[in-house]
Each structure stands twice: as structure tokens, then as C-alpha cells.
Amino acid sequence: MTDPPPRSRLPLSRLLPTGNLAATLYGTILITSVIATLPPTIGPGYAIASLVVTAFIFALAHSWADGMKASFDEGVPLSVRHLLRTFRHEWPIVRSAFPSCLALLLAVAGLYSTATGFWVATIVNVLLLMLWGAEMRHLTGGTTLQIILAGLFSSVLGLILAALKVVVH
């Protein structure tokens, strides 16, 4: 008996995160929430620094918490080994800032304003969340309606944050 053929992937499935999917999703929501609260008058360089530093600090916090748990579970003191292992696992939180930083680098280059860069980054993040939700449902054998609904549901937090940006600014 042969294995069934692998499920076909949607055309943009190369954007599906590898590794710690939860950290990528969490990081994308985190970065979108930071964008929603940054003032539109901030310079794009400062905005990029804010995104990267926030993502890095949150990845460190997750690493520290996971490292503490691992050291406790193993009955040994927290070590650099625990922290490095857990930081590698949480790195997708930092990596999730990269699409937004790229959108803001175009503002640094003068192609558009920082405020426009924030909107481009927000839209990209919402679309990535939608794509990931849809593709994951597709790979698990969903119907077309289920795939669409999964994509929409996955983008809800990003859409709420976009609405927050409108309300705050």
C-alpha cells in the first residue's frame, strides 16, 4: 500500500511559518498591537527600533519563563543552556517583526510616511494571519468554506487592532 499524496498547498503557502508556529502567531499579534499604539508622528527608525526591542524583550521573557520551567522540571538550577535553548524556540517572536520593519524601511527610504508605513505593516500582518489560518485549515482537509472561515477567524485579532489604531489615532 502506498502513502496518500501530500495535500496540495495554496500558492502563497511558502509564507506559512516553520518552527514554533505559536510564537510566530503571538509575535505577529504583539507587533500589530505595538503598531496600533505608536504615534504616527514617530520617525520610522524609532518605530522599527520599538518593534524590534519589544519583540526581543517579549521573546526573552518567554525564554526566561520556559527556561525556569525546564530547570524546575529537570530539578536543576536555571542555566545558560536552558535559556539558549528556549530563546531559540522563542526566536519566531522576534522574526515576526521583520515584515513590519520592512514596511517601515520603505518609509525610511522616503517612499511614504511613517503613518502609511504603519498601515502597510498592519495590513500585511492581518493578511499573513489570514493566510496562515486558511492554509493550516487547507492542510488539514477543510472544505472551501472552512478554509475561508479559518482565514477570517485567524485575522480577527489583527482587525481588532487595526480598529484600535483608528480609535486611538
C-alpha positions as a Markdown table, in Angstrom:
| # | Residue | x | y | z |
|---|---|---|---|---|
| 1 | Met | 0.0 | 0.0 | 0.0 |
| 2 | Thr | 1.4 | 3.4 | -0.9 |
| 3 | Asp | 1.1 | 6.6 | 1.1 |
| 4 | Pro | -1.5 | 9.1 | 0.0 |
| 5 | Pro | -0.2 | 12.0 | -2.0 |
| 6 | Pro | 0.6 | 15.1 | 0.1 |
| 7 | Arg | -2.1 | 17.7 | 0.2 |
| 8 | Ser | -1.6 | 20.5 | -2.2 |
| 9 | Arg | -0.7 | 23.8 | -0.7 |
| 10 | Leu | -2.2 | 27.1 | -1.5 |
| 11 | Pro | 0.0 | 29.3 | -3.8 |
| 12 | Leu | 1.3 | 31.5 | -1.0 |
| 13 | Ser | 1.9 | 28.7 | 1.4 |
| 14 | Arg | 5.7 | 29.3 | 1.4 |
| 15 | Leu | 4.8 | 32.1 | 3.8 |
| 16 | Leu | 3.5 | 29.5 | 6.3 |
| 17 | Pro | 5.8 | 29.8 | 9.4 |
| 18 | Thr | 8.1 | 26.9 | 10.2 |
| 19 | Gly | 9.2 | 26.0 | 13.7 |
| 20 | Asn | 7.4 | 27.5 | 16.6 |
| 21 | Leu | 4.1 | 28.4 | 15.0 |
| 22 | Ala | 2.6 | 29.7 | 18.3 |
| 23 | Ala | 5.5 | 32.1 | 18.7 |
| 24 | Thr | 5.1 | 33.4 | 15.2 |
| 25 | Leu | 1.3 | 34.0 | 15.6 |
| 26 | Tyr | 1.9 | 35.6 | 19.0 |
| 27 | Gly | 4.7 | 37.8 | 17.7 |
| 28 | Thr | 2.6 | 39.0 | 14.8 |
| 29 | Ile | -0.2 | 40.0 | 17.1 |
| 30 | Leu | 2.3 | 41.6 | 19.5 |
| 31 | Ile | 3.9 | 43.6 | 16.7 |
| 32 | Thr | 0.5 | 44.7 | 15.4 |
| 33 | Ser | -0.6 | 45.8 | 18.8 |
| 34 | Val | 2.6 | 47.9 | 19.2 |
| 35 | Ile | 2.0 | 49.5 | 15.8 |
| 36 | Ala | -1.6 | 50.3 | 16.9 |
| 37 | Thr | -0.3 | 52.3 | 19.9 |
| 38 | Leu | 2.7 | 54.1 | 18.3 |
| 39 | Pro | 2.1 | 57.7 | 17.5 |
| 40 | Pro | 2.0 | 58.5 | 13.7 |
| 41 | Thr | 4.5 | 61.3 | 14.4 |
| 42 | Ile | 7.3 | 59.0 | 15.5 |
| 43 | Gly | 10.1 | 58.6 | 13.0 |
| 44 | Pro | 10.3 | 55.3 | 11.1 |
| 45 | Gly | 13.7 | 54.5 | 12.5 |
| 46 | Tyr | 12.4 | 54.8 | 16.0 |
| 47 | Ala | 9.3 | 52.8 | 15.1 |
| 48 | Ile | 11.5 | 50.0 | 13.8 |
| 49 | Ala | 13.6 | 50.1 | 16.9 |
| 50 | Ser | 10.4 | 50.0 | 19.1 |
| 51 | Leu | 9.2 | 46.9 | 17.2 |
| 52 | Val | 12.4 | 45.0 | 17.4 |
| 53 | Val | 13.2 | 45.8 | 21.0 |
| 54 | Thr | 9.6 | 44.9 | 22.1 |
| 55 | Ala | 9.7 | 41.6 | 20.2 |
| 56 | Phe | 13.2 | 40.9 | 21.6 |
| 57 | Ile | 12.1 | 41.6 | 25.2 |
| 58 | Phe | 9.0 | 39.5 | 24.9 |
| 59 | Ala | 11.0 | 36.6 | 23.4 |
| 60 | Leu | 13.4 | 36.9 | 26.3 |
| 61 | Ala | 10.5 | 36.9 | 28.8 |
| 62 | His | 9.1 | 33.8 | 27.2 |
| 63 | Ser | 12.5 | 32.2 | 27.2 |
| 64 | Trp | 13.1 | 33.0 | 30.8 |
| 65 | Ala | 9.7 | 31.6 | 31.8 |
| 66 | Asp | 10.2 | 28.4 | 29.7 |
| 67 | Gly | 13.8 | 28.1 | 31.0 |
| 68 | Met | 12.6 | 28.4 | 34.6 |
| 69 | Lys | 10.0 | 25.7 | 34.0 |
| 70 | Ala | 12.5 | 23.4 | 32.2 |
| 71 | Ser | 15.1 | 23.8 | 35.1 |
| 72 | Phe | 12.4 | 23.1 | 37.7 |
| 73 | Asp | 11.1 | 20.1 | 35.7 |
| 74 | Glu | 14.6 | 18.7 | 35.5 |
| 75 | Gly | 15.4 | 19.5 | 39.1 |
| 76 | Val | 18.4 | 21.6 | 38.3 |
| 77 | Pro | 19.2 | 25.3 | 38.6 |
| 78 | Leu | 18.4 | 27.6 | 35.7 |
| 79 | Ser | 21.4 | 27.6 | 33.3 |
| 80 | Val | 22.6 | 29.4 | 30.2 |
| 81 | Arg | 21.8 | 26.1 | 28.3 |
| 82 | His | 18.2 | 26.3 | 29.3 |
| 83 | Leu | 18.0 | 30.0 | 28.3 |
| 84 | Leu | 19.7 | 29.5 | 24.9 |
| 85 | Arg | 17.5 | 26.5 | 24.1 |
| 86 | Thr | 14.3 | 28.3 | 25.0 |
| 87 | Phe | 15.4 | 31.5 | 23.2 |
| 88 | Arg | 16.0 | 29.6 | 20.0 |
| 89 | His | 12.5 | 28.3 | 20.4 |
| 90 | Glu | 11.0 | 31.8 | 21.0 |
| 91 | Trp | 13.0 | 33.4 | 18.2 |
| 92 | Pro | 10.0 | 33.5 | 15.9 |
| 93 | Ile | 8.5 | 36.2 | 18.1 |
| 94 | Val | 11.4 | 38.4 | 17.0 |
| 95 | Arg | 11.3 | 37.2 | 13.5 |
| 96 | Ser | 7.6 | 38.2 | 13.3 |
| 97 | Ala | 8.7 | 41.8 | 13.5 |
| 98 | Phe | 10.5 | 41.6 | 10.2 |
| 99 | Pro | 7.6 | 42.2 | 7.7 |
| 100 | Ser | 6.6 | 45.3 | 9.6 |
| 101 | Cys | 10.1 | 46.5 | 9.8 |
| 102 | Leu | 10.4 | 46.1 | 6.0 |
| 103 | Ala | 7.3 | 48.2 | 5.5 |
| 104 | Leu | 8.8 | 50.9 | 7.7 |
| 105 | Leu | 12.1 | 50.7 | 6.0 |
| 106 | Leu | 10.3 | 51.9 | 2.9 |
| 107 | Ala | 9.2 | 54.9 | 5.0 |
| 108 | Val | 12.9 | 55.4 | 5.9 |
| 109 | Ala | 13.7 | 55.4 | 2.2 |
| 110 | Gly | 11.1 | 58.2 | 1.7 |
| 111 | Leu | 8.6 | 56.2 | -0.4 |
| 112 | Tyr | 5.8 | 57.1 | 2.0 |
| 113 | Ser | 5.2 | 58.5 | 5.5 |
| 114 | Thr | 5.6 | 56.6 | 8.8 |
| 115 | Ala | 1.8 | 56.7 | 9.2 |
| 116 | Thr | 1.4 | 55.0 | 5.8 |
| 117 | Gly | 4.1 | 52.5 | 6.8 |
| 118 | Phe | 2.1 | 51.6 | 9.9 |
| 119 | Trp | -0.9 | 50.9 | 7.8 |
| 120 | Val | 1.1 | 48.9 | 5.3 |
| 121 | Ala | 2.6 | 46.8 | 8.2 |
| 122 | Thr | -0.8 | 46.4 | 9.8 |
| 123 | Ile | -2.4 | 45.2 | 6.5 |
| 124 | Val | 0.5 | 42.8 | 5.8 |
| 125 | Asn | 0.2 | 41.4 | 9.3 |
| 126 | Val | -3.6 | 40.9 | 9.0 |
| 127 | Leu | -3.1 | 39.3 | 5.6 |
| 128 | Leu | -0.4 | 37.0 | 7.0 |
| 129 | Leu | -2.7 | 35.9 | 9.9 |
| 130 | Met | -5.5 | 35.3 | 7.4 |
| 131 | Leu | -3.2 | 33.3 | 5.0 |
| 132 | Trp | -1.8 | 31.2 | 7.8 |
| 133 | Gly | -5.2 | 30.3 | 9.2 |
| 134 | Ala | -6.5 | 29.4 | 5.8 |
| 135 | Glu | -3.5 | 27.4 | 4.8 |
| 136 | Met | -3.5 | 25.4 | 8.1 |
| 137 | Arg | -7.1 | 24.6 | 7.6 |
| 138 | His | -6.5 | 23.7 | 4.0 |
| 139 | Leu | -3.6 | 21.3 | 5.0 |
| 140 | Thr | -5.9 | 19.6 | 7.5 |
| 141 | Gly | -8.5 | 18.9 | 4.8 |
| 142 | Gly | -11.1 | 21.6 | 5.2 |
| 143 | Thr | -13.8 | 22.5 | 2.7 |
| 144 | Thr | -13.6 | 25.8 | 0.8 |
| 145 | Leu | -16.0 | 27.4 | 3.3 |
| 146 | Gln | -14.0 | 26.1 | 6.3 |
| 147 | Ile | -10.7 | 27.4 | 4.7 |
| 148 | Ile | -12.2 | 30.9 | 4.2 |
| 149 | Leu | -13.7 | 31.0 | 7.7 |
| 150 | Ala | -10.4 | 29.8 | 9.2 |
| 151 | Gly | -8.6 | 32.6 | 7.4 |
| 152 | Leu | -11.1 | 35.2 | 8.5 |
| 153 | Phe | -11.1 | 34.0 | 12.1 |
| 154 | Ser | -7.3 | 34.0 | 12.2 |
| 155 | Ser | -7.3 | 37.6 | 11.1 |
| 156 | Val | -9.8 | 38.8 | 13.7 |
| 157 | Leu | -7.3 | 39.9 | 16.3 |
| 158 | Gly | -5.3 | 41.9 | 13.7 |
| 159 | Leu | -8.5 | 43.5 | 12.5 |
| 160 | Ile | -9.5 | 44.5 | 16.1 |
| 161 | Leu | -6.0 | 46.0 | 16.5 |
| 162 | Ala | -6.5 | 47.9 | 13.2 |
| 163 | Ala | -9.8 | 49.3 | 14.6 |
| 164 | Leu | -8.0 | 50.2 | 17.8 |
| 165 | Lys | -5.4 | 52.2 | 15.8 |
| 166 | Val | -8.3 | 54.1 | 14.2 |
| 167 | Val | -9.8 | 54.9 | 17.6 |
| 168 | Val | -6.5 | 55.8 | 19.3 |
| 169 | His | -5.2 | 58.0 | 16.5 |
